[in-house]
Amino acid sequence: MSAHALSSEILLAAGGFLLLLLQAFLPSWKRLGAPLSILTFLGALALSAGKPAGPAFFGAYNVSDLTRYFHAFFLMGGAFAAALGSTLLRRDSLERAEHYAFLLWGTVGMMLMTASTNWILTFIGLEILSVSLYVLTAWYRDTQVAVEAALKYFLLGSFASAVTLFGMAWYFGTTSTLSIGLVVLPLPRLYLMAVILLAAGFAFKMALVPFHAWAPDVYEGSPSSVTLWLATLPKMAALVVLVYILQPLPPSLFQGILGVMAILTMFTGNLLALVQDDIKRMLAYSGIAHMGYILIGLAAWTPESLRGVFFYAVAYALTAMTAFAVVGVMSRGEREPHFISDFAGLGFVHPAPAFVLTVCLASLAGIPPLVGFAGKFFLFYGAVQGGQTSLAFLGILNSVLSLYFYIRVIYYLYMREPDKAPLVPVQSISCKVGLLLLGALVILLGVLPGGLNEAASKAAEALWSGYVR
């Protein structure tokens, strides 16, 4: 049972080592890195779906509908990042097999984080993920912006990891165990300090205010194929751990704090996104705001609101990943800035990627009938049902505010003439077809959200069944 529970993680880790050997001994075969990693992701997805529910490794690892839900998107997202990376890195002559190895290992870290019920295993997963992100961020190490982004991320990430580890030490000192979700009643001050430190560490990974300053620089300096990965999936993993931290606490203890953080995160992200000229920085601040929306659902803390949180997390991840993919495909190269003005007139010159980007931006803004609208509907409905009507109203207000910077990009696509030579997107047929399929999925999940909503409901029920008031 224990070996089967970790079968998908073992396959991913072994695949990463195989790719390292491929690069070391058969460097001329490096183009096999992308297809081999995609096959590994798909194989791990099949293994993950077949895992029996229940604890393993003496209760340190647990398989449930919640873990299956997020593991499926980690693996599909990793496969997409690998597929896009092969296109973008090959364009800039920087494709190496170890790039895909770090994608595989980073996914192992996220899967361990979300399935662990022991803080040591969670921290191991966190560090595997973090080291992978540091390396991938600096992939274009011949450019100043990439090196600067990686250095900032490494220094701030190391500090956040230290805070997290310190919180785990306080947790163990208070409870004499490293099992996650232990209820200590009445709550001693040392236990609350441990919770604060742990929550701060994972709030950094989610780029919540005031732990958000790293995100714009890192998103701008990373390759687009890495940005779409680190901007979404690690946030989902950190979200699950944050939920585990809050789970044993009385909701009255954290609802007010989460409400204040939600307001600050939403307004900070959206207001700063208004003044950005680089589209990756704009999407970075937009992503900060979207994490604020998610905090609204957590503040309500009901099965209905958690269902909305899990649905919205996947809806945002799918849409943001597709948007970053289009930005990468339509750029001159990953060594160049991605100014919004560079997209002027591309809506008619290159209609397919421009249409997909338009769909994604409209979805992020919450315009029906796209998946972003369905996500915000479920999220804000759950918040209202949980008594957080004021927060839901502020969330809707921020969604209206965000329309300006999303529509601004669409305006450049279709209503502005280029003032210099227009961008020439990647001409790969497979890339265009893939982006069109993702754009269609953004539309389809908005029109027919039932399947994703049911999966999110099962994930919320799996969490709530272990909830202790």
Phi and psi in degrees as a GROMACS rama.xvg file:
@    title "Ramachandran Plot"
@    xaxis  label "Phi"
@    yaxis  label "Psi"
@TYPE xy
-65.2078  -45.2245  SER-2
-63.5396  -39.6706  ALA-3
-64.8507  -36.6095  HIS-4
-63.1279  -32.0963  ALA-5
-102.253  14.4108  LEU-6
-60.5989  -42.3115  SER-7
-67.8526  -39.8492  SER-8
-65.669  -39.9694  GLU-9
-62.408  -42.259  ILE-10
-62.7087  -43.4337  LEU-11
-63.2777  -44.9798  LEU-12
-63.475  -43.7933  ALA-13
-64.0921  -39.1243  ALA-14
-61.0607  -39.21  GLY-15
-63.0615  -43.9302  GLY-16
-65.0731  -36.9563  PHE-17
-62.0429  -40.1999  LEU-18
-66.9115  -35.6575  LEU-19
-62.5583  -43.6741  LEU-20
-64.459  -36.7243  LEU-21
-61.6369  -44.8439  LEU-22
-67.5203  -35.1994  GLN-23
-74.7075  -41.228  ALA-24
-106.935  -21.0504  PHE-25
-133.923  61.123  LEU-26
-60.3447  -25.0215  PRO-27
-70.9494  -13.3927  SER-28
-97.4775  17.4392  TRP-29
-61.2301  -21.8523  LYS-30
-69.6913  -12.4785  ARG-31
-77.8265  -9.38586  LEU-32
-59.1176  -46.3015  GLY-33
-64.4371  -53.1551  ALA-34
-62.8212  -36.3882  PRO-35
-66.1304  -40.8107  LEU-36
-67.8861  -37.731  SER-37
-64.6  -43.1091  ILE-38
-61.7524  -37.7794  LEU-39
-64.7116  -43.6356  THR-40
-60.2134  -44.7599  PHE-41
-67.5891  -37.9208  LEU-42
-64.0248  -41.6388  GLY-43
-65.2771  -33.5203  ALA-44
-63.5413  -42.5555  LEU-45
-64.369  -41.3326  ALA-46
-66.3847  -39.5467  LEU-47
-64.3967  -40.2053  SER-48
-65.7797  -26.7813  ALA-49
-93.1377  4.05181  GLY-50
-70.6159  133.116  LYS-51
-73.2795  143.418  PRO-52
-69.5182  146.836  ALA-53
134.081  170.055  GLY-54
-77.8331  157.955  PRO-55
-145.325  166.003  ALA-56
51.6348  54.6388  PHE-57
57.245  34.7576  PHE-58
85.8867  2.31474  GLY-59
-79.0595  -15.8258  ALA-60
-135.529  133.527  TYR-61
-132.979  133.081  ASN-62
-104.398  127.651  VAL-63
-148.909  178.429  SER-64
-62.5342  -29.7943  ASP-65
-66.7069  -48.4177  LEU-66
-67.7053  -39.1946  THR-67
-61.476  -39.6171  ARG-68
-59.644  -50.9931  TYR-69
-77.9986  -34.9261  PHE-70
-61.3107  -37.5415  HIS-71
-60.4205  -41.8438  ALA-72
-76.9162  -31.333  PHE-73
-58.94  -45.0868  PHE-74
-72.5081  -41.5288  LEU-75
-67.1931  -38.8363  MET-76
-65.246  -38.5486  GLY-77
-63.8579  -41.0284  GLY-78
-62.7134  -39.7215  ALA-79
-66.652  -42.2926  PHE-80
-62.8998  -38.4439  ALA-81
-66.6623  -41.7574  ALA-82
-63.8698  -44.351  ALA-83
-70.496  -36.9872  LEU-84
-59.9396  -37.5812  GLY-85
-62.0352  -34.016  SER-86
-74.9865  -49.4004  THR-87
-72.9558  -42.1637  LEU-88
-69.4724  -34.101  LEU-89
-66.2413  -35.2622  ARG-90
-61.2353  -36.5974  ARG-91
-99.7532  11.045  ASP-92
57.4359  41.2032  SER-93
-126.286  21.2559  LEU-94
-78.9107  125.439  GLU-95
-139.007  148.643  ARG-96
-64.7222  -29.5988  ALA-97
-68.5589  -19.0748  GLU-98
-57.7771  -44.147  HIS-99
-74.3127  -28.1586  TYR-100
-62.7072  -41.6704  ALA-101
-69.9701  -31.0535  PHE-102
-63.2161  -42.6141  LEU-103
-64.2641  -45.6354  LEU-104
-68.7992  -38.091  TRP-105
-61.1701  -37.3129  GLY-106
-66.6705  -36.7068  THR-107
-57.3686  -44.543  VAL-108
-59.8182  -43.9405  GLY-109
-65.2589  -38.9722  MET-110
-67.5482  -38.4877  MET-111
-66.149  -40.489  LEU-112
-59.3195  -43.9817  MET-113
-81.2096  -23.4159  THR-114
-100.499  -8.7147  ALA-115
-75.7959  142.703  SER-116
-118.485  20.1726  THR-117
-134.889  134.855  ASN-118
-66.2155  -32.1028  TRP-119
-64.3764  -46.2326  ILE-120
-64.739  -36.8134  LEU-121
-62.4052  -42.9069  THR-122
-67.8776  -37.0836  PHE-123
-60.3107  -46.123  ILE-124
-61.1335  -41.3783  GLY-125
-61.3504  -42.7016  LEU-126
-73.0808  -36.3359  GLU-127
-59.9379  -44.4877  ILE-128
-64.0746  -46.4802  LEU-129
-62.9621  -46.6774  SER-130
-61.5724  -39.9965  VAL-131
-61.5444  -41.4003  SER-132
-67.0427  -39.9625  LEU-133
-59.9404  -43.873  TYR-134
-67.6451  -46.232  VAL-135
-67.6986  -32.4877  LEU-136
-61.9384  -37.0052  THR-137
-93.4956  23.3825  ALA-138
-60.4591  -38.3697  TRP-139
-90.573  66.2647  TYR-140
-72.7591  -3.54648  ARG-141
-88.421  2.11559  ASP-142
-113.881  141.59  THR-143
-65.2216  -39.9917  GLN-144
-64.8626  -34.9224  VAL-145
-71.1282  -43.572  ALA-146
-64.7648  -42.0792  VAL-147
-62.7694  -43.2417  GLU-148
-62.4088  -44.9804  ALA-149
-64.7178  -40.1002  ALA-150
-65.7921  -44.4484  LEU-151
-61.464  -44.1025  LYS-152
-65.7274  -40.3595  TYR-153
-64.355  -46.1366  PHE-154
-66.8774  -48.7114  LEU-155
-68.2175  -38.6155  LEU-156
-65.5876  -38.0068  GLY-157
-64.6905  -40.4697  SER-158
-64.3517  -42.1646  PHE-159
-63.5634  -38.7934  ALA-160
-64.6549  -38.8528  SER-161
-63.644  -41.3599  ALA-162
-62.5259  -42.601  VAL-163
-61.5184  -45.3879  THR-164
-64.9003  -37.8607  LEU-165
-63.1053  -39.8798  PHE-166
-63.0914  -39.202  GLY-167
-63.7068  -37.6408  MET-168
-64.6688  -42.0835  ALA-169
-64.8146  -39.077  TRP-170
-61.1853  -46.3892  TYR-171
-65.8946  -38.9911  PHE-172
-64.6337  -28.204  GLY-173
-86.6016  -39.126  THR-174
-106.085  -13.2359  THR-175
62.4101  24.8006  SER-176
-151.652  158.968  THR-177
-111.465  15.4847  LEU-178
-73.433  132.126  SER-179
-77.151  140.982  ILE-180
88.1421  12.8561  GLY-181
-70.149  134.606  LEU-182
-93.86  125.63  VAL-183
-118.517  108.904  VAL-184
-124.522  134.585  LEU-185
-68.0287  154.663  PRO-186
-72.5679  114.328  LEU-187
-75.5174  159.577  PRO-188
-63.5958  -36.5532  ARG-189
-64.4825  -35.6822  LEU-190
-65.3506  -42.6027  TYR-191
-64.7468  -36.2429  LEU-192
-63.6143  -40.4199  MET-193
-60.8058  -43.3653  ALA-194
-62.0944  -41.9676  VAL-195
-63.0118  -45.3616  ILE-196
-65.5709  -42.9027  LEU-197
-64.5174  -44.7661  LEU-198
-62.89  -37.6583  ALA-199
-64.4032  -40.5098  ALA-200
-62.0092  -42.5104  GLY-201
-83.6156  -21.9357  PHE-202
-65.0976  -29.6835  ALA-203
-62.582  -45.2595  PHE-204
-63.4724  -29.735  LYS-205
-85.5704  -4.80996  MET-206
60.1891  43.0023  ALA-207
-83.1351  144.231  LEU-208
-66.2844  131.189  VAL-209
-98.9226  26.8092  PRO-210
-107.773  33.0013  PHE-211
-106.568  -8.81057  HIS-212
-62.3852  -23.8982  ALA-213
-73.1234  -27.6376  TRP-214
-59.6087  -51.32  ALA-215
-60.333  -43.231  PRO-216
-65.9037  -41.2833  ASP-217
-68.8834  -41.8388  VAL-218
-63.2844  -39.6916  TYR-219
-69.1133  -38.7502  GLU-220
-83.1905  -17.8383  GLY-221
-83.0866  152.778  SER-222
-58.7319  147.119  PRO-223
-58.7758  -34.6202  SER-224
-67.4868  -25.4633  SER-225
-85.6321  -40.0958  VAL-226
-57.9098  -45.0154  THR-227
-63.5496  -25.2124  LEU-228
-82.5311  -51.9245  TRP-229
-74.3279  -19.6105  LEU-230
-79.7606  -10.763  ALA-231
-128.452  -62.0973  THR-232
-66.7408  -45.0753  LEU-233
-59.9426  -31.1921  PRO-234
-64.8957  -38.6083  LYS-235
-65.0388  -40.2579  MET-236
-64.3973  -44.49  ALA-237
-64.69  -34.9575  ALA-238
-59.9514  -44.6373  LEU-239
-62.4699  -43.487  VAL-240
-65.3551  -39.3307  VAL-241
-60.7451  -39.0979  LEU-242
-63.182  -40.7036  VAL-243
-61.4196  -36.8801  TYR-244
-66.5025  -41.5803  ILE-245
-78.2376  -22.6983  LEU-246
-53.0137  -45.7661  GLN-247
-82.2218  -3.2332  PRO-248
-88.5305  150.732  LEU-249
-62.8932  129.951  PRO-250
-54.8085  -33.0897  PRO-251
-61.6107  -19.3515  SER-252
-76.4934  -30.1645  LEU-253
-119.913  -8.72602  PHE-254
-62.5411  -42.5632  GLN-255
-65.1528  -42.7194  GLY-256
-64.0634  -44.8125  ILE-257
-64.2595  -35.7882  LEU-258
-62.8889  -44.4884  GLY-259
-65.0688  -43.7973  VAL-260
-64.0598  -36.3907  MET-261
-62.3271  -44.5076  ALA-262
-63.6737  -48.0393  ILE-263
-63.0707  -41.1639  LEU-264
-68.0812  -43.1155  THR-265
-63.2752  -51.6962  MET-266
-69.2365  -38.9849  PHE-267
-61.826  -48.7407  THR-268
-61.4358  -48.5951  GLY-269
-70.245  -40.665  ASN-270
-67.8018  -39.2462  LEU-271
-73.9772  -28.6199  LEU-272
-65.8639  -26.0643  ALA-273
-61.6804  -28.485  LEU-274
-108.301  13.0669  VAL-275
-87.2292  138.784  GLN-276
-101.291  -19.7151  ASP-277
-93.5637  127.675  ASP-278
-68.8741  -30.6473  ILE-279
-69.6991  -37.3031  LYS-280
-68.4138  -37.4517  ARG-281
-62.0469  -44.5135  MET-282
-67.9988  -28.2929  LEU-283
-65.9219  -48.7902  ALA-284
-66.6723  -34.8034  TYR-285
-60.7765  -41.9385  SER-286
-62.4808  -36.0835  GLY-287
-60.3606  -44.9189  ILE-288
-61.6926  -38.7771  ALA-289
-66.2892  -32.6407  HIS-290
-66.6591  -30.0892  MET-291
-65.3225  -39.0602  GLY-292
-59.7427  -41.3301  TYR-293
-63.0789  -35.9286  ILE-294
-62.6539  -27.3628  LEU-295
-61.1036  -45.345  ILE-296
-64.7222  -38.5147  GLY-297
-66.5918  -35.6514  LEU-298
-64.7407  -32.6709  ALA-299
-69.5417  -41.2738  ALA-300
51.9605  63.1987  TRP-301
-132.745  163.445  THR-302
-56.0985  -38.185  PRO-303
-65.4634  -42.9534  GLU-304
-71.2095  -35.0408  SER-305
-67.9584  -35.337  LEU-306
-58.7938  -44.1162  ARG-307
-64.1577  -38.4118  GLY-308
-61.8481  -47.5072  VAL-309
-68.4222  -38.2572  PHE-310
-63.5613  -46.8506  PHE-311
-66.9686  -34.9006  TYR-312
-59.5804  -44.3116  ALA-313
-72.4533  -39.2565  VAL-314
-61.2171  -44.5576  ALA-315
-65.3464  -44.1227  TYR-316
-60.0606  -46.6142  ALA-317
-60.3202  -46.5604  LEU-318
-69.3644  -44.5498  THR-319
-67.2571  -39.7119  ALA-320
-60.6421  -42.6983  MET-321
-66.197  -40.363  THR-322
-62.9736  -46.3545  ALA-323
-63.5099  -34.7447  PHE-324
-62.7819  -44.3342  ALA-325
-63.9172  -41.6013  VAL-326
-59.1127  -43.1455  VAL-327
-65.4143  -41.8828  GLY-328
-67.2348  -35.1262  VAL-329
-91.6751  5.39552  MET-330
-90.5785  167.209  SER-331
-77.3762  -17.667  ARG-332
156.782  159.991  GLY-333
-76.4735  -8.05315  GLU-334
-87.0773  -7.14224  ARG-335
-103.517  152.267  GLU-336
-63.6592  160.2  PRO-337
-116.75  68.6574  HIS-338
-71.7181  144.066  PHE-339
-62.2128  -35.7302  ILE-340
-63.9147  -22.5805  SER-341
-67.8454  -17.37  ASP-342
-88.9784  4.44853  PHE-343
-60.4823  128.45  ALA-344
78.1932  -0.705635  GLY-345
-73.9654  -15.3743  LEU-346
-61.3838  -28.6129  GLY-347
-101.638  -28.9232  PHE-348
-75.6106  -40.5197  VAL-349
-131.563  76.8561  HIS-350
-65.2461  -34.3873  PRO-351
-65.4785  -57.6517  ALA-352
-65.4319  -32.554  PRO-353
-64.7052  -39.0424  ALA-354
-64.1252  -43.2496  PHE-355
-63.6331  -42.3086  VAL-356
-62.937  -39.4077  LEU-357
-62.4314  -43.3243  THR-358
-61.1161  -43.1462  VAL-359
-65.7242  -43.6367  CYS-360
-64.6532  -40.2271  LEU-361
-64.7262  -37.0998  ALA-362
-66.2184  -42.8908  SER-363
-62.0585  -33.4957  LEU-364
-74.7177  -15.8232  ALA-365
87.8333  30.7058  GLY-366
-88.1256  130.221  ILE-367
-71.9774  155.805  PRO-368
-101.541  42.3031  PRO-369
-89.6181  167.945  LEU-370
-65.5482  -28.4422  VAL-371
-63.9129  -36.8633  GLY-372
-66.1017  -45.3306  PHE-373
-60.6368  -41.197  ALA-374
-62.4979  -44.8546  GLY-375
-68.4474  -33.8576  LYS-376
-61.8752  -50.8302  PHE-377
-63.8745  -38.3322  PHE-378
-66.7951  -50.9137  LEU-379
-72.2362  -32.1119  PHE-380
-62.8659  -44.4301  TYR-381
-63.8335  -36.2653  GLY-382
-65.5171  -42.7537  ALA-383
-63.9344  -42.5593  VAL-384
-62.7644  -27.7646  GLN-385
-90.3777  7.97194  GLY-386
87.8561  11.1087  GLY-387
-104.383  53.6114  GLN-388
-63.4367  -40.9899  THR-389
-63.4915  -43.0981  SER-390
-64.3169  -40.2077  LEU-391
-61.6458  -40.9626  ALA-392
-62.7482  -43.1415  PHE-393
-65.5343  -33.1543  LEU-394
-64.1879  -43.319  GLY-395
-64.1666  -40.5481  ILE-396
-60.7524  -42.4485  LEU-397
-67.4911  -34.1327  ASN-398
-62.237  -39.5151  SER-399
-65.8164  -40.8251  VAL-400
-61.3031  -37.8  LEU-401
-69.4394  -17.3175  SER-402
-56.666  -32.7755  LEU-403
-60.9024  -53.0376  TYR-404
-77.9051  -22.4904  PHE-405
-73.1451  -45.4551  TYR-406
-67.2361  -27.2105  ILE-407
-59.6296  -42.4964  ARG-408
-65.9848  -43.2974  VAL-409
-62.3324  -37.331  ILE-410
-60.2336  -43.8829  TYR-411
-65.5033  -36.5369  TYR-412
-63.2455  -39.5436  LEU-413
-118.408  -13.1494  TYR-414
-127.004  7.31986  MET-415
-125.225  140.63  ARG-416
-84.3728  140.799  GLU-417
-65.9813  137.889  PRO-418
-96.4756  4.73554  ASP-419
-154.098  -177.588  LYS-420
-56.7813  127.809  ALA-421
-67.1377  155.954  PRO-422
-64.4993  149.613  LEU-423
-116.062  101.3  VAL-424
-62.8823  162.101  PRO-425
-57.5417  130.474  VAL-426
-92.75  9.99575  GLN-427
-63.686  127.588  SER-428
-64.4421  -42.1669  ILE-429
-62.7161  -35.988  SER-430
-66.6357  -44.7903  CYS-431
-63.2637  -42.9479  LYS-432
-63.9336  -42.1404  VAL-433
-61.0411  -43.5912  GLY-434
-66.203  -39.3793  LEU-435
-64.4201  -37.7826  LEU-436
-65.6906  -40.0706  LEU-437
-67.2435  -40.1898  LEU-438
-61.5655  -40.7867  GLY-439
-63.7327  -35.3438  ALA-440
-67.6788  -36.8026  LEU-441
-60.2953  -38.8407  VAL-442
-73.0313  -46.3162  ILE-443
-62.1353  -43.0365  LEU-444
-70.6853  -18.6327  LEU-445
-80.4908  -37.7969  GLY-446
-76.8982  -39.5073  VAL-447
-124.876  75.598  LEU-448
-83.3293  2.68115  PRO-449
-58.5742  -45.0094  GLY-450
-63.97  -47.825  GLY-451
-65.729  -37.6634  LEU-452
-64.3222  -39.9731  ASN-453
-65.0726  -41.9756  GLU-454
-64.1504  -40.1064  ALA-455
-65.1998  -37.0897  ALA-456
-63.8733  -42.0018  SER-457
-64.3762  -38.5028  LYS-458
-64.3236  -42.3684  ALA-459
-65.9402  -39.2735  ALA-460
-65.0211  -37.8285  GLU-461
-62.6255  -38.0672  ALA-462
-72.082  -45.4065  LEU-463
-68.0914  -27.7711  TRP-464
-64.4227  -22.3658  SER-465
-102.152  9.13333  GLY-466
-78.6302  137.045  TYR-467
-119.191  121.154  VAL-468
